[in-house]
Amino acid sequence: MNKEIRKQVKALEKLRLPELRARYAEVLGEETRAPNRTYLIRRITEALEARAAEAPEPTEAEPQEAPDEAAQQTEETTAVAGAEASDTNEVKLSKLPIAELQARYLEVVKRPTSSVHRRYLVWKIREAQKGRIPIGPRGNSRRASRRADGEALDFKVLPLRMDAELVAKLDEARERLGLKSRMELLRRSIHLFLAREGEAEVAALFAPEA
């Protein structure tokens, strides 16, 4: 986090909740009715960091003395190849539909996401590829990301589209219930439904952690 973003985050902490929501809409391009100040500040901060990561780096001043011609040609060839590879990766990420970006996020970050913010997803994928953020499920989980025999687990992304206002209502209910994430809400809901319908064995796979 650079100095400018730290300054903006400190300013966010002084805002009232309606002002925070307005700032959230301004930065992320979507409205929210979430009442959790910590959540709003975190999402705004992540979006600001994503923007900063996408900003072009300042160009270095050209050396006053010309390098050896052969060495210069080699350097130029390497730079062009690197730029082309970078451009290819840039296009692949920035042009992907949100659903595919979420799938790529799961593949690289090793945990699912419900975010539909393109810049945020692209930034997180790049940060994970560079080894700058933790990889794998967050928090303490009794379900390891790898099997006991060392074989990696397979994951599938389940599409779930909802109206933004409905999602906001769910978030408000989830926070009132003391649940930490949407994933926890979904797992508990699936567990209760399957248990009620007599699918005890499958329901146990979604049981809340102790």
N, C-alpha and C positions, 0 to 999 in steps of 0.2 A: 504494500500500500504506500503510494507516494505522499509527499507532504501536502499537496493540494487536496487529495481525497481525504486525508486525515482531518484537514480543516473543514471540509464539507460535512464529514460525519459528526464532528463536534457541533456544527450548526444544526444538524438534524436532531440531535439530542435535546435541543432547546425548543423545538417546535411542538405545538399542540397537536393532538391526534388528527383533527381535520386538515391541518396544514401538512402533516406527514403524509396523509392519504393523497393530497393534491400533488406533493412532491413525488410520490410513488408513481402516480399517473403520468407526470411529466417525464420522468426518467425511463420508466419501463413501457410507456405507451399503452397502458391498460389500467382501468379503474379497479379499486378494491375497497371492500368494506370491513376488512380485517381490523379487529380492535387491538391487536397485539403490537405494541410499539417496538419491541425487540425484533419481531419478525419483519416489520416494515423497514426498519433501519438496516437490517441485515440484507434484505433483498435489494434495497436502493444501493447499498455499498457494493454488493456484488455486481450490479449493473454498471456502476461507475468504474469499477475495476476492469470490467469487460471492455468498456469504451476506451479506457486508457491503454489496454493491451492492444487494441486495434489501431491506435494512433501511430502514424508513420514515425520511424526513428529519425533523429536529426542526421543529416549527411555530414560526413567528415570532410575537413578541408583537404584539397588536393595537395600532394607533396610538391615542393618547389623544384626538386631535382627529379628528372625523368628516370625511371628505373631502366635496367637493362631490357632491350627490346624483346628478347626471347622470354625473359622472366615475366615481362608485362603481358605478352600474348597468353602465356600459361595462366596467369592470374585472371585475365579477362575471360578466358574459356571456362575456368572454374567458377567464376562469379556468375556467368550467364547460365551455366548448368544449374547452379544452386538457386538462382532466381526463377528459372523455369520450373524446377521442382517445387519451390515455394508457391509459385502462382497456381500450379496444378492442385496442390493441397488446399489453397485458399478457395479456389473455385469449387472443389469437391464439397467443402464444408458449407460455404456461404450459399450455395445454390441448392442444397438438399432441402426437401420438404421437412416440416417440423417432426413428423413421425419418424422419418429416417434419421434425423439428428438425434432424437431421443434414443433410437436403437444404437446409433454410434456411441452416444454417451454411455449407454449400458455396457457396450463392448469395451470401451476404453477405461471408464471410471469404475466399472465393475459394480454399479448399483443403479437401480432405476430412478427416473426423475419424472415429475409431472409438469415441469416447467415448459411453457410454450414460447419463452422469450428467446428469439434466435441468437442475439448477440451473447447472451448469457451461456447458452448451450455451446456455441462455438468456442467461447473463451475457456469454459471448463474443460472441454475436450483437449484443447491445445495445452492448457496447464497440466493436465494429467499426462499427456504425451511427453512433456518436458520434465516430469517428475516433481512438479512444484506443489501438488496437492495430494492428500492421502487417497489411496486406491482401496476399494472394497466397501463392504457394508459399514455404516456408521454405528458407533456405540457398541456396548457389549451384547453379543448375541450368542445363544447356545447353538445356533445353526452356523457351522463354519462355512466359509466360502469354498472350501475344498473338501472332498470326501476323505475318509480315514485312510484310504489307500493312495491318496495323493492325486487322484483324478479330478480334474476341474469340473465343477458343476455346470450344467447347461442352463441358460436363462432364456425366457421368452417375454417379449413386451406385449401386454394386453392393452389394446386401444380402449380408452375410456374418455369420451368427449362429453362435457357438460357445459351448460350455460354458466357464464362467469358469475352471475348473481347467485345461482344455485351453489356453486363452489364456495362463494363467500359465506353463505348460510351454513354450509357443512363445516367450514373452518371455525366459524363462531361456536357451533355446537361442539365440535371436537375440543376446542380450547376450554369450554365450560366443563367438559367431561375429564379434563386433565390429560388428554392424549397428546403425545409429543409430535405426531406426524400423521399425514393422510394415510400413509401405508399402514400404520397401526390401526387406524379407524377401519380401513378396508379388511384387514386380516381378522379383526375382532368380529366384524359384521358377517364375514364369510363363515367364521367358526360357529357363531350363534345360529345362523341359518341351517348349516349342515347338521349340527347337533340336534336341532329341533326336528329336522326331517329324518332323523334316524341314521345319518351317515357318520356314525361315531368315529370310525377309523380315519376317514378323510378329514373330519372336523378336527381331530387331534393334531393334524399337521399344521393347523392354523391357530392352535391354542395360544392365548397370551402367555408371554414369558413370565416366569415367577420373579 
